[in-house]
């Protein structure tokens, strides 16, 4: 049966199956909450109003972490 491209079932494309060397890290799903907070990234769509600095401060207070920063594109 012929199907249009958007009707076809999509599978996962995997170039090469590889194991992570525990000496250099681990899979994200194996990391503890503490590790995710220490080394993680939060993608946040900041609304207009608070500055990027204020938003970083909110994140620090909500997650009770010492460091948080911002980076990205500021668009109008």
N, CA and C atoms as a LAMMPS dump frame, in Angstrom:
ITEM: TIMESTEP
0
ITEM: NUMBER OF ATOMS
228
ITEM: BOX BOUNDS ff ff ff
-5.0000000000000000e+02 5.0000000000000000e+02
-5.0000000000000000e+02 5.0000000000000000e+02
-5.0000000000000000e+02 5.0000000000000000e+02
ITEM: ATOMS id mol type element x y z
1 1 1 N 0.837 -1.177 0
2 1 2 C 0 0 0
3 1 3 C 0.888 1.249 0
4 2 1 N 0.645 2.13 -0.908
5 2 2 C 1.441 3.35 -0.989
6 2 3 C 0.966 4.355 0.044
7 3 1 N 1.923 4.97 0.708
8 3 2 C 1.605 5.984 1.719
9 3 3 C 2.391 7.248 1.427
10 4 1 N 1.824 8.357 1.825
11 4 2 C 2.54 9.62 1.731
12 4 3 C 3.622 9.644 2.802
13 5 1 N 4.675 10.467 2.629
14 5 2 C 5.773 10.48 3.602
15 5 3 C 5.324 10.709 5.045
16 6 1 N 4.336 11.589 5.26
17 6 2 C 3.917 11.864 6.628
18 6 3 C 3.045 10.744 7.21
19 7 1 N 2.617 9.789 6.368
20 7 2 C 1.8 8.671 6.83
21 7 3 C 2.648 7.449 7.209
22 8 1 N 3.896 7.457 6.811
23 8 2 C 4.778 6.318 7.076
24 8 3 C 5.228 6.328 8.532
25 9 1 N 5.424 5.138 9.047
26 9 2 C 5.93 5.013 10.408
27 9 3 C 7.428 5.308 10.391
28 10 1 N 7.857 6.149 11.299
29 10 2 C 9.271 6.512 11.355
30 10 3 C 9.971 5.689 12.415
31 11 1 N 11.152 5.252 12.115
32 11 2 C 11.96 4.506 13.076
33 11 3 C 13.132 5.344 13.531
34 12 1 N 13.865 4.824 14.457
35 12 2 C 15.041 5.523 14.958
36 12 3 C 16.225 5.162 14.069
37 13 1 N 16.896 6.177 13.575
38 13 2 C 18.081 5.975 12.753
39 13 3 C 19.293 5.944 13.671
40 14 1 N 20.014 4.856 13.636
41 14 2 C 21.18 4.705 14.511
42 14 3 C 22.378 4.368 13.639
43 15 1 N 23.373 5.273 13.633
44 15 2 C 24.554 5.035 12.817
45 15 3 C 25.362 3.864 13.347
46 16 1 N 25.647 3.923 14.654
47 16 2 C 26.502 2.911 15.25
48 16 3 C 26.168 2.808 16.726
49 17 1 N 25.955 1.612 17.204
50 17 2 C 25.68 1.389 18.627
51 17 3 C 27.017 1.412 19.354
52 18 1 N 27.103 2.203 20.397
53 18 2 C 28.366 2.349 21.119
54 18 3 C 28.085 2.468 22.611
55 19 1 N 28.977 1.977 23.403
56 19 2 C 28.877 2.068 24.861
57 19 3 C 29.686 3.261 25.354
58 20 1 N 29.226 3.872 26.437
59 20 2 C 29.937 4.994 27.038
60 20 3 C 30.98 4.46 28.003
61 21 1 N 32.181 4.955 27.894
62 21 2 C 33.241 4.572 28.817
63 21 3 C 32.963 5.249 30.16
64 22 1 N 32.745 4.48 31.237
65 22 2 C 32.415 5.077 32.541
66 22 3 C 33.481 6.058 33.041
67 23 1 N 34.689 5.943 32.526
68 23 2 C 35.757 6.868 32.916
69 23 3 C 35.457 8.285 32.436
70 24 1 N 34.676 8.416 31.365
71 24 2 C 34.419 9.719 30.76
72 24 3 C 32.979 10.21 30.934
73 25 1 N 32.147 9.459 31.612
74 25 2 C 30.777 9.906 31.827
75 25 3 C 29.798 8.764 31.793
76 26 1 N 28.527 9.112 31.775
77 26 2 C 27.475 8.104 31.722
78 26 3 C 26.281 8.64 30.96
79 27 1 N 25.376 7.755 30.642
80 27 2 C 24.177 8.12 29.898
81 27 3 C 23.323 9.062 30.745
82 28 1 N 22.644 10.038 30.13
83 28 2 C 21.84 10.994 30.903
84 28 3 C 20.821 10.34 31.821
85 29 1 N 20.187 9.258 31.373
86 29 2 C 19.177 8.619 32.21
87 29 3 C 19.773 7.891 33.426
88 30 1 N 21.095 7.723 33.443
89 30 2 C 21.765 7.093 34.576
90 30 3 C 22.3 8.109 35.584
91 31 1 N 22.173 9.407 35.277
92 31 2 C 22.689 10.444 36.16
93 31 3 C 21.717 10.712 37.306
94 32 1 N 22.286 11.03 38.458
95 32 2 C 21.457 11.365 39.613
96 32 3 C 20.894 12.779 39.445
97 33 1 N 19.901 13.113 40.241
98 33 2 C 19.312 14.454 40.191
99 33 3 C 20.386 15.493 40.488
100 34 1 N 21.261 15.197 41.453
101 34 2 C 22.341 16.136 41.803
102 34 3 C 23.261 16.381 40.608
103 35 1 N 23.609 15.316 39.88
104 35 2 C 24.47 15.467 38.708
105 35 3 C 23.776 16.277 37.615
106 36 1 N 22.494 16.025 37.422
107 36 2 C 21.762 16.772 36.401
108 36 3 C 21.705 18.253 36.748
109 37 1 N 21.507 18.575 38.025
110 37 2 C 21.474 19.979 38.432
111 37 3 C 22.859 20.621 38.334
112 38 1 N 23.91 19.859 38.657
113 38 2 C 25.27 20.406 38.606
114 38 3 C 25.743 20.652 37.182
115 39 1 N 25.367 19.79 36.253
116 39 2 C 25.926 19.859 34.906
117 39 3 C 24.881 20.003 33.813
118 40 1 N 23.633 20.281 34.181
119 40 2 C 22.551 20.31 33.213
120 40 3 C 22.33 21.667 32.587
121 41 1 N 21.481 21.665 31.58
122 41 2 C 21.089 22.873 30.873
123 41 3 C 19.573 22.94 30.887
124 42 1 N 19.039 24.1 31.156
125 42 2 C 17.6 24.298 31.12
126 42 3 C 17.295 25.229 29.958
127 43 1 N 16.476 24.766 29.034
128 43 2 C 16.024 25.623 27.934
129 43 3 C 14.76 26.322 28.399
130 44 1 N 14.797 27.62 28.387
131 44 2 C 13.693 28.402 28.924
132 44 3 C 13.288 29.464 27.913
133 45 1 N 12.028 29.518 27.585
134 45 2 C 11.522 30.547 26.686
135 45 3 C 11.071 31.716 27.57
136 46 1 N 11.939 32.68 27.736
137 46 2 C 11.681 33.813 28.621
138 46 3 C 10.678 34.758 27.98
139 47 1 N 9.662 35.086 28.744
140 47 2 C 8.681 36.052 28.249
141 47 3 C 9.233 37.467 28.397
142 48 1 N 8.587 38.423 27.791
143 48 2 C 9.028 39.804 27.953
144 48 3 C 8.685 40.245 29.372
145 49 1 N 9.457 41.129 29.868
146 49 2 C 9.25 41.61 31.248
147 49 3 C 10.528 41.463 32.045
148 50 1 N 10.73 40.296 32.704
149 50 2 C 11.947 40.145 33.485
150 50 3 C 13.181 40.089 32.577
151 51 1 N 14.281 40.602 33.087
152 51 2 C 15.521 40.562 32.311
153 51 3 C 16.098 39.146 32.363
154 52 1 N 17.072 38.864 31.514
155 52 2 C 17.744 37.567 31.532
156 52 3 C 18.419 37.347 32.881
157 53 1 N 18.985 38.404 33.429
158 53 2 C 19.635 38.312 34.741
159 53 3 C 18.607 37.947 35.821
160 54 1 N 17.439 38.584 35.797
161 54 2 C 16.394 38.276 36.774
162 54 3 C 15.915 36.83 36.621
163 55 1 N 15.764 36.389 35.379
164 55 2 C 15.322 35.024 35.134
165 55 3 C 16.336 34.018 35.668
166 56 1 N 17.633 34.275 35.475
167 56 2 C 18.672 33.405 36.037
168 56 3 C 18.576 33.378 37.556
169 57 1 N 18.298 34.515 38.147
170 57 2 C 18.147 34.587 39.598
171 57 3 C 16.95 33.756 40.058
172 58 1 N 15.839 33.809 39.313
173 58 2 C 14.66 32.995 39.646
174 58 3 C 15.022 31.509 39.619
175 59 1 N 15.749 31.096 38.596
176 59 2 C 16.144 29.698 38.451
177 59 3 C 17.002 29.267 39.64
178 60 1 N 17.955 30.123 40.03
179 60 2 C 18.805 29.799 41.174
180 60 3 C 17.978 29.614 42.442
181 61 1 N 17.02 30.493 42.653
182 61 2 C 16.189 30.405 43.859
183 61 3 C 15.266 29.187 43.823
184 62 1 N 14.655 28.919 42.699
185 62 2 C 13.724 27.789 42.583
186 62 3 C 14.456 26.459 42.761
187 63 1 N 15.613 26.312 42.106
188 63 2 C 16.352 25.049 42.157
189 63 3 C 17.339 24.975 43.323
190 64 1 N 17.485 26.087 44.053
191 64 2 C 18.407 26.15 45.2
192 64 3 C 19.825 25.749 44.785
193 65 1 N 20.306 26.407 43.726
194 65 2 C 21.666 26.188 43.245
195 65 3 C 22.455 27.478 43.389
196 66 1 N 23.767 27.348 43.446
197 66 2 C 24.625 28.525 43.621
198 66 3 C 24.88 29.263 42.317
199 67 1 N 24.928 28.505 41.211
200 67 2 C 25.286 29.142 39.943
201 67 3 C 24.248 28.865 38.869
202 68 1 N 23.946 29.879 38.123
203 68 2 C 23.093 29.775 36.94
204 68 3 C 23.451 30.957 36.046
205 69 1 N 23.413 30.741 34.768
206 69 2 C 23.744 31.822 33.844
207 69 3 C 22.793 31.796 32.674
208 70 1 N 22.969 32.739 31.778
209 70 2 C 22.113 32.794 30.603
210 70 3 C 22.966 32.983 29.365
211 71 1 N 22.4 32.538 28.262
212 71 2 C 23.079 32.632 26.987
213 71 3 C 22.016 32.441 25.911
214 72 1 N 22.179 33.048 24.796
215 72 2 C 21.219 32.812 23.732
216 72 3 C 20.885 34.046 22.952
217 73 1 N 19.859 33.914 22.155
218 73 2 C 19.431 34.978 21.259
219 73 3 C 18.351 35.807 21.911
220 74 1 N 18.518 37.095 21.864
221 74 2 C 17.491 38.021 22.349
222 74 3 C 16.814 38.598 21.119
223 75 1 N 15.535 38.315 20.967
224 75 2 C 14.795 38.778 19.787
225 75 3 C 13.659 39.688 20.215
226 76 1 N 13.274 40.542 19.312
227 76 2 C 12.168 41.46 19.577
228 76 3 C 10.904 40.88 18.997
